[in-house]
């Protein structure tokens, strides 16, 4: 079994403007995803907005530079993730396709295999 990280990204302004019905639909879709995935979900969390992120990198002299905000300035931000274990990518695609953000229009899902250093 391999591990996959499902990154949920989208336009934070659109997420913030969701109606109560849209939020309920989103939550129900995440519930359906978790029910279908069962014990394959190893972890998953919603993230705070990118505006409260802290980014670290070294400057030209090797000194730590700390910046408020996301690492990249983009329209879309990572809003949450799931870490799942599955037999193959097709299985993860089948599960992730249940997520609300896949069909919301202003968001999407990225699936990335986790490197096994074992």
C-alpha positions as CSV (number, residue, x, y, z in Angstrom):
1,X,0.0,0.0,0.0
2,X,1.2,3.5,-0.9
3,X,0.5,6.8,0.8
4,X,-0.9,9.8,-1.1
5,X,-1.4,13.4,-0.1
6,X,-4.6,15.0,-1.4
7,X,-4.2,18.7,-1.4
8,X,-7.3,20.8,-1.5
9,X,-6.8,24.2,-3.1
10,X,-9.0,27.0,-4.2
11,X,-9.9,30.7,-4.0
12,X,-10.1,31.6,-0.3
13,X,-12.5,34.6,-1.1
14,X,-14.9,32.1,-2.7
15,X,-14.7,29.8,0.3
16,X,-15.3,32.7,2.7
17,X,-18.4,33.8,0.7
18,X,-20.1,30.4,0.7
19,X,-23.7,30.3,1.8
20,X,-24.8,28.1,4.7
21,X,-26.3,25.6,2.1
22,X,-23.0,25.5,0.2
23,X,-21.1,24.9,3.4
24,X,-23.5,22.1,4.3
25,X,-23.0,20.5,0.9
26,X,-19.2,20.8,1.3
27,X,-19.3,19.2,4.7
28,X,-21.6,16.4,3.5
29,X,-19.2,15.7,0.6
30,X,-16.3,15.5,3.0
31,X,-18.3,13.1,5.2
32,X,-19.1,10.9,2.2
33,X,-15.4,10.9,1.2
34,X,-14.4,9.9,4.8
35,X,-17.1,7.2,4.9
36,X,-16.0,5.8,1.5
37,X,-12.3,5.9,2.4
38,X,-12.7,4.5,5.9
39,X,-9.4,3.5,7.5
40,X,-7.5,4.5,4.4
41,X,-7.6,8.1,5.7
42,X,-4.6,8.4,7.9
43,X,-5.0,12.2,8.6
44,X,-6.8,15.2,7.3
45,X,-7.3,18.7,8.4
46,X,-8.7,22.1,7.2
47,X,-6.0,24.8,7.3
48,X,-6.3,28.4,8.4
49,X,-6.3,31.0,5.7
50,X,-3.0,31.6,3.8
51,X,-2.9,35.1,5.3
52,X,-1.8,33.7,8.7
53,X,0.9,31.5,7.2
54,X,4.6,32.0,8.1
55,X,7.2,31.3,5.4
56,X,10.8,30.5,6.1
57,X,13.8,30.6,3.7
58,X,17.4,31.6,3.8
59,X,18.6,34.9,2.5
60,X,21.7,35.2,0.3
61,X,24.0,35.0,3.4
62,X,22.4,31.9,4.8
63,X,20.5,33.8,7.5
64,X,16.9,32.7,8.2
65,X,14.3,35.1,6.7
66,X,10.9,34.9,8.2
67,X,8.0,36.3,6.2
68,X,4.3,36.7,7.1
69,X,2.0,35.2,4.6
70,X,2.1,32.3,2.1
71,X,5.3,31.1,0.3
72,X,3.9,32.1,-3.1
73,X,1.5,34.9,-4.0
74,X,-1.3,33.1,-6.0
75,X,-5.0,33.4,-6.4
76,X,-5.4,29.9,-5.1
77,X,-4.3,28.6,-1.7
78,X,-4.1,25.2,0.0
79,X,-7.2,25.0,2.3
80,X,-6.8,21.5,3.6
81,X,-5.4,18.0,3.0
82,X,-6.0,14.3,3.5
83,X,-3.2,11.7,3.9
84,X,-4.6,8.4,2.6
85,X,-3.2,4.9,2.0
86,X,-4.3,3.1,-1.1
87,X,-3.3,0.3,-3.4
88,X,-2.9,2.6,-6.4
89,X,-3.5,6.1,-7.9
90,X,-6.8,5.0,-9.5
91,X,-8.2,4.1,-6.0
92,X,-7.3,7.6,-4.7
93,X,-8.8,9.3,-7.8
94,X,-12.0,7.4,-7.2
95,X,-12.1,8.6,-3.6
96,X,-11.0,12.1,-4.1
97,X,-13.5,12.6,-6.9
98,X,-16.2,12.7,-4.1
99,X,-14.7,15.9,-2.6
100,X,-16.8,19.0,-3.0
101,X,-13.8,21.0,-4.2
102,X,-13.4,18.9,-7.4
103,X,-16.7,20.3,-8.8
104,X,-17.0,23.7,-7.1
105,X,-15.5,25.6,-10.1
106,X,-13.2,27.8,-8.0
107,X,-11.2,25.0,-6.4
108,X,-9.6,21.7,-7.1
109,X,-7.7,18.8,-5.7
110,X,-4.1,17.7,-6.3
111,X,-3.0,14.1,-5.5
112,X,0.7,13.5,-4.9
113,X,2.3,10.2,-3.9
114,X,4.4,10.3,-0.7
115,X,8.0,9.1,-1.2
116,X,8.7,5.9,0.7
117,X,12.2,6.1,2.0
118,X,11.8,2.7,3.8
